[in-house]
Amino acid sequence: MRKLTHVNRQGAVRMVDVGSKPVTKRRAVAAASVYLPPAVAKAIVSNSVAKGNVFETARIGAIQAAKKTFELIPLCHQIPLSHIDIRFEMTEGDLLITSEVSAEARTGVEMEALTAASVAALIVYDMCKGIDKGMRIGPIELLEKEGGKSGTWKKKR
């Protein structure tokens, strides 16, 4: 059985010491999908949502969320991020939010990418719930990661 990395011998939760790991280039891409009822999709595309520009507000919030992941997710390390990119793609009834996060660090940036995509989806919901509360968020998933001991990983399509 694999040893639990975030639990000490007494069973107490702990933050893993990554101090001896080498600094390497890290990158992660995550995505969140949001089902949009037709009225919501129309309002977003026409930029007529009462709370303002949905994509730009969600982009700013997602960037802030990535930078604050260590404050939101217990036991995450604070990582000096070098790049955060948030993209939006509308299809028939769905919005795909993709976040890409990079850093040179001792630990990966998967949680930062996942947090950014998740928060962007929540912001879309918050800004549009006055139009229709029937939006649905999910899945939220890691698409790929690069760097570190485990190397490159890509979601199987």
JOFEN-V874129 format. One record per residue. N is the residue number from 1. SS is DSSP state (alpha for helix, beta for strand, coil for the rest). NEAR is the number of other C-alpha atoms within 8 Angstrom. Layout:
BEGIN
n=N ss=SS near=NEAR
n=N ss=SS near=NEAR
END
This chain:
BEGIN
n=1 ss=coil near=2
n=2 ss=coil near=3
n=3 ss=coil near=4
n=4 ss=coil near=5
n=5 ss=coil near=6
n=6 ss=coil near=9
n=7 ss=beta near=10
n=8 ss=coil near=9
n=9 ss=coil near=5
n=10 ss=coil near=5
n=11 ss=coil near=6
n=12 ss=coil near=7
n=13 ss=beta near=7
n=14 ss=coil near=8
n=15 ss=coil near=7
n=16 ss=coil near=7
n=17 ss=coil near=5
n=18 ss=coil near=7
n=19 ss=coil near=5
n=20 ss=coil near=5
n=21 ss=coil near=7
n=22 ss=coil near=6
n=23 ss=coil near=8
n=24 ss=beta near=9
n=25 ss=beta near=11
n=26 ss=beta near=15
n=27 ss=beta near=14
n=28 ss=beta near=16
n=29 ss=beta near=15
n=30 ss=beta near=16
n=31 ss=beta near=16
n=32 ss=beta near=15
n=33 ss=beta near=13
n=34 ss=beta near=13
n=35 ss=beta near=10
n=36 ss=coil near=13
n=37 ss=coil near=10
n=38 ss=alpha near=7
n=39 ss=alpha near=9
n=40 ss=alpha near=11
n=41 ss=alpha near=10
n=42 ss=alpha near=8
n=43 ss=alpha near=10
n=44 ss=alpha near=11
n=45 ss=alpha near=7
n=46 ss=coil near=6
n=47 ss=coil near=9
n=48 ss=coil near=9
n=49 ss=coil near=11
n=50 ss=coil near=5
n=51 ss=coil near=7
n=52 ss=coil near=9
n=53 ss=coil near=10
n=54 ss=alpha near=13
n=55 ss=alpha near=8
n=56 ss=alpha near=7
n=57 ss=alpha near=10
n=58 ss=alpha near=13
n=59 ss=alpha near=11
n=60 ss=alpha near=8
n=61 ss=alpha near=12
n=62 ss=alpha near=15
n=63 ss=alpha near=12
n=64 ss=alpha near=9
n=65 ss=alpha near=12
n=66 ss=alpha near=13
n=67 ss=alpha near=9
n=68 ss=coil near=8
n=69 ss=alpha near=13
n=70 ss=alpha near=12
n=71 ss=alpha near=7
n=72 ss=alpha near=6
n=73 ss=coil near=7
n=74 ss=coil near=6
n=75 ss=coil near=9
n=76 ss=coil near=10
n=77 ss=coil near=6
n=78 ss=coil near=6
n=79 ss=coil near=9
n=80 ss=coil near=7
n=81 ss=beta near=10
n=82 ss=beta near=8
n=83 ss=beta near=8
n=84 ss=beta near=11
n=85 ss=beta near=8
n=86 ss=beta near=12
n=87 ss=beta near=8
n=88 ss=beta near=9
n=89 ss=beta near=7
n=90 ss=beta near=8
n=91 ss=beta near=7
n=92 ss=coil near=4
n=93 ss=coil near=10
n=94 ss=beta near=10
n=95 ss=beta near=12
n=96 ss=beta near=12
n=97 ss=beta near=15
n=98 ss=beta near=12
n=99 ss=beta near=15
n=100 ss=beta near=13
n=101 ss=beta near=17
n=102 ss=beta near=13
n=103 ss=beta near=13
n=104 ss=beta near=11
n=105 ss=beta near=12
n=106 ss=coil near=11
n=107 ss=coil near=11
n=108 ss=coil near=11
n=109 ss=coil near=13
n=110 ss=alpha near=13
n=111 ss=alpha near=9
n=112 ss=alpha near=12
n=113 ss=alpha near=16
n=114 ss=alpha near=15
n=115 ss=alpha near=12
n=116 ss=alpha near=15
n=117 ss=alpha near=17
n=118 ss=alpha near=12
n=119 ss=alpha near=12
n=120 ss=alpha near=13
n=121 ss=alpha near=14
n=122 ss=alpha near=9
n=123 ss=alpha near=12
n=124 ss=alpha near=11
n=125 ss=alpha near=10
n=126 ss=alpha near=7
n=127 ss=alpha near=12
n=128 ss=alpha near=12
n=129 ss=coil near=10
n=130 ss=coil near=6
n=131 ss=coil near=7
n=132 ss=coil near=10
n=133 ss=coil near=8
n=134 ss=coil near=7
n=135 ss=coil near=11
n=136 ss=beta near=7
n=137 ss=beta near=11
n=138 ss=beta near=7
n=139 ss=beta near=7
n=140 ss=beta near=12
n=141 ss=beta near=8
n=142 ss=beta near=13
n=143 ss=beta near=10
n=144 ss=beta near=11
n=145 ss=beta near=14
n=146 ss=beta near=11
n=147 ss=coil near=12
n=148 ss=coil near=11
n=149 ss=coil near=4
n=150 ss=coil near=6
n=151 ss=coil near=8
n=152 ss=coil near=8
n=153 ss=beta near=8
n=154 ss=beta near=7
n=155 ss=coil near=7
n=156 ss=coil near=3
n=157 ss=coil near=2
END
